[in-house]
Amino acid sequence: MKSLPCGNLVHGLAVKHGMGGSVYVDNALLDMYATCCATMDDACVVFRDMREKNDVSWTTLITGYTHRGYGYGGLRIFRQIGEESVVGSEAENVNYENLEVSVGREESEGEKEAWRLFQDAIVTYCGSPVGTLAANDPGDKQPLNYDQVFIRDFVPSALAFLLKGEGEIVRNFLLHTLQLQSWEKTVDCYSPGQGLMPASFKVRSVPLDENKTEEVLDPDFGESAIGRVAPVDSGLWWIILLRAYGKITGDYALQERVDVQTGIKLILNLCLSDGFDMFPSLLVTDGSCMIDRRMGIHGHPLEIQALFYSALRSSREMLAADDGAKNWVRAINNRLSALSFHIREYYWLDMKKVNEIYRYKTEEYSTDATNKFNIYPEQIPHWLMDWIPEKGGYMIGNLQPAHMDFRFFTLGNLWSIISSLGTPKQNKSVLKLIESKWDDLMGHMPLKICYPALEYEEWRIITGSDPKNTPWSYHNGGSWPTLLWQFTLACIKMGRTDLATKAVDLAEKRLKLDRWPEYYDTRNGKFIGKQSRLYQTWTIAGFLTSKMLLENPETASRLFWDEDYDLLEICVCALSNSGRKKCSRGAARSQILV
């Protein structure tokens, strides 16, 4: 039955004529919903309401999950068989073949505990799941804001749910955070631009008359954050997650809703607005992304640029084809092309580029200057000269006039791979560098959020003597297990699952024993962070998502982007001698696809 509307009609007629209790009719309906629907939600409703279940019922439901690549959803149903009194010959007749192929193994004790903790962290609003707590440590008497649902923190949780075949919570999260987008946001009588997404929200109970209460969502747009910084990355993550939801569930109707389309355009309008800047990269203040404290990343940090690029590519896929869509797509393509060239050309660093910077001439005043940003060779740090490998390279952390941040920032480099912001050759080189510098970037617990740490006088000046960002702790060179899923995704894309497996195995040895910490301290990540929260949800979710991606690597293709060769047909002004002439496709290919 290929036509779902016809199938719904048949379902209605079966109920109307009292045939709903027939196991044969119910199995046929179950097969229809498991085969034709975008998600397994309707199939699960039919299965739940069945008065009688047989071997066909169980096999149909398991097959529905496994054919979608949701091996763990199938495994979960398989484990319910004994609880539903399917015994004897019928239990023996259940078709395990698809389940074996998709799951392939029994879960470890660490995975079992992770799933239990993960379920315990779910937050509900008006009876429906809407997100997960940032941390859920029963022994923590002062949770601060860790009892809230954070946009960026929920992304690995959302992917874990989606890969498991549970799309409802992700859909609810996307729609409720979209509603919060329109809330009034004011700090000291000033409001940011319309379209800003909150950093987080909390479900609160508001008292009403006659001892009654009502649940409300209380968002934080940065007005309560340390430093009162707006979360620039929240809107970018929301768009990326919206695309992932559609790709995995097939529920593209959500993207097509008028309110969702409006939300996408409001975020784009914020990001694409004209300003004074001469660069295509986004200009942000310190603390506006995962590194949410003063760490010297103000300006044009790589993490924001990589997420911006990903969000632009996601938006271009999801924008509805209406009268104004052409203008939006044109603006997106122009920005993508300029941003791609800018990052690939000026952020890339390898042995050859270091030597080029080492020999830079300064104070060049012309349109064809080699040292366009007037970088002084004396800025090259001593650690870099010894650390940069002969093979491999990476994207630097930041670029501004007369300033290059040579630190390696993991999230930005991984998303450069995932989104194809870097060239294929550059993407391979980043993984080569991580492999060659494994002890520095992985150590005892993957992965360093940045390398190296700010120390001594540099730490005092740049962080303001931040007691939480001491050298090799927290955001200053700490090790964050939640980065595992992004590393796994990048490795699968580049055909290096061996590196991802090695990192996940390394983390699995300690995470359960250490009670799922937020981050680890010291140069090689040997100790649990001094102020690290335990039972951190995105640590748990990052681990589970990594395991599922490695079990079903074909599902990863729905989450990353391949090289967009059409972008090379768009003008890249910096490629011409004058900087103002149109560029040919051949010239673009020769310059960009290095």
C-alpha positions, 0 to 999 in steps of 0.5 A: 500500500503506497498511498498513505491517505488511502491507508488512513481511509482503510484504517478508519473503515476498519475501526468503523466496522469493528474490525480493529480487533482482528490480528490480521487487520492490525498487522496489515495496518502496522505494516502500512504505518511502519513502511509508509510513514516518515517516523515510527510514531504511528506504527507504535500507536497501532502496536500499543493498541493491539489486543492480540500480538503474534510473531508477525506483529513483533517482526513487523515492528522490529523490521520497521525500525531496522530498515530505517537504520534505527537498530537500537529501536529494534533492539528495544522492541526485541527486549519487550518480547518476553514482557508481552508474553510472546512465548514458545513457537511464536517467540522462536519465529520472530525474524531476528535477521534484520535486527542482527544486521543492524545492531550486531552486538549486545550493549555494554554495561556502560551503554546500558547505564548511559541509556538509563541515565539519558532517559532520567534526564528527559524534561517534560512540558505539559505532559510532553517531552521537550528536552534533556537537563544539562546535568542530572547529578542527584548529589548536586545541591546547587545545580545553578543553570545545569537544571535547564535545557540548553540549545547546543547541549541538546543537539547530541541528545536529539541525535541520540533520540533520532538515531534510536527512532524517537522523533517526538521529543526532537520535534517538540524541542524544535517547535517550543524553542521556535516559539521562544524566539519571538519573546521580548529580550531586553538587557539594561533597556536594550533589545537585540535583533529579532530572531535571536534564539535562547541559550536555554530554557527551564520549565517552571510552575506558576501558581494560579487561583485555587491552589492550581499551577500552570507550567511555563517555559522560562527562556534565557537569552543571555541576560542571566549568563556570565558576562551577559553575552547573547548565544550566537550559536543557538540559532545556528545549532537550531537550523542544523538540528532542524535539517537533521530531523528531516533527514533522519525521520523523513518528516519534511512537513515540519520544515515547510510550516509557515512558522518554521520558515519564518524562524529560519528567515529571522535567523538568516536576517540576523546573520546576513545583515549588512554591517561595517565589516569587510570580511564574510565571516561573522563578527562576535564577542567573546563567550558567544558559543560553546566557549562561553567565558573570556578566552580571547576568541572575540572577533571571527572565531572558527567555531562560529564560522563553521557553524554559520557555514553549516546553517547556511547550507542547511537553510538553503536546502530547507527554504520553501520555493516561494516568491521570495526564496530566490532572493534568499538563496542568492544571498546565501550562495554569495555568502557561502562562496565568499566565506568558503574562500576566506576560510580556506585561503586565510585560516588554513595552516600547515608547515608550508603556510607557517614558513610563508608567514615566517617570511612575511613582509609587513605594512603592504599597501596595495590590493594585491598584497601577500600579507593582506591582514598585516600579520607580523611574523613575530606573532608565530608562537614558539610552541607552534614551530615545534608542534606543527607536523610535516604532514597535516594541518588545521584551521587557525582559531581566529583571524583579524587585522594584525592578529592570528590565533594559532591555537587548535580549536577542535569543534571548529576544525571538526565542523569544517570537515563535516560541513565541507567548509575546508577542501577535501585535502584540508579535511584529510590533513586535519585528521592526519594532524589529530592522528599525529598529535594523538597524545596532545589532543586525545591523551587519556580522555578525548578531546581537547577543546583547544590546544595549547592552554593559555598559561602564565601572564598570557592566561592572566591578561586574556582570561582576566585571571579566570579561576575556572579557566585555569591552564588545562582546565574547562575551556582552557585546554580541558578535555570534553567527551561530548566532542566525541560524536562530532569527531566520529561524524567527521571520521566516518565522512573521511573514511577514518572510522578507525580513529573514531573507534579508537577514541570511543573505546578510550572514552568508554574505559573511564566514563562510566567509572568516573560517573560521566563528567562534564570535562577533564583537567590536566595536559593529558586529560587524566583527572576529572575536572575540578568544577566538572558536573557529574552525570552530564547529559551531553557527555552521555548523549555524545557517547551514545550517538558515537556508538550508534553512528559507528554501528550504522555508519551509513546513517552519518551521510544524512548529517554531513555535507559533501563538497558543493561544486556549484558554489565555484561558479559564483563570483569569488572576488578575491581570486582575481588580480584586481579583487573586483573582477568576475572569476571563472569556474576554472580559476575558482577550482584551481584556487579553492580545491587545493 
